[in-house]
Amino acid sequence: MIFSDKTYKALTQVGLTASEIRAYSALLRTKEPTASELSREANIPYSKVYDVLSSLEEKGWVSSTNTRPTRYLPRSPSTGLDTTRQRRHSDFTKHQAVILNEIGPLYESSDSSEKPDILVLSGTAIETKMLEVANSCRSDVMIAIPETGKTLVPRAMPRLQELHNRGVNIRVLAPKGMNADFLKALSRVSTTVRIKADLFGGGIISDNRYVMILLGPEHVGAEASDTVAIWADHVGLAKFATMYFEYLFDGSEAI
């Protein structure tokens, strides 16, 4: 039995050696051979056949009997693949811990370590960046609309419609008293829309990674144009913002 080139390459990619592939192939066409019989059938030197069979057993591709002499049987390819995957995952986890424990602190303390971007925005830059954050979203977006951000809603509708058409999960928290037509329009392009009173701050969180926090004007009576925003791709800040959004969302009202 000779495997196709495609299958042979796949077997090597999952970790089998040429000798192990020949041995496994021979087991599929020979009924419970001994090591010496398999050595001849697979054209593997007798001095190496036990090492090959032992390796295949460890990888989950072969089993053996308790008889004398010992005989060998092929296990199903799904069993072999499952065992290989589990071993690789276990090995990866172990190596990951070693690498992160030693190299992680060195990287964090180096001048070349990657730093999260944090921007402070105002004016038209807020709308531009907010639409950019929404456009980058792939699976989930949370939006809290502050009192000072109501004017952004009509301009954001086309972008929200695009996200909705892509199947993005969109949750919107709007201020109580928002125009009913705006709320209806938001409902058509969102997964869930809820309202909450006294929603002074707001923002948008994309895929639990990118976050923009809208801060209201510093004093009562100030114009909406005085609003400033903080944008970041900081995972920790995004996590905090997500938790706060969930807190507000849980205490809001359905429309």
Secondary structure, 3 states (H helix, E strand, C coil): CCCCHHHHHHHHHCCCCHHHHHHHHHHHHCCCCEHHHHHHHHCCCHHHHHHHHHHHHHHCCEEECCCCCCEEEECCHHHHHHHHHHHHHHHHHHHHHHHHHHHHHHHHHCCCCCCCCEEEEECHHHHHHHHHHHHHCCCEEEEECCHHHCCHHHHHHHHHHHHHHCCCEEEEEEECCCCHHHHHHHHHCCCEEEEECCCCCEEEEECCCEEEEEECCCCCCCCHHHCEEEEECCHHHHHHHHHHHHHHHHCCEEC
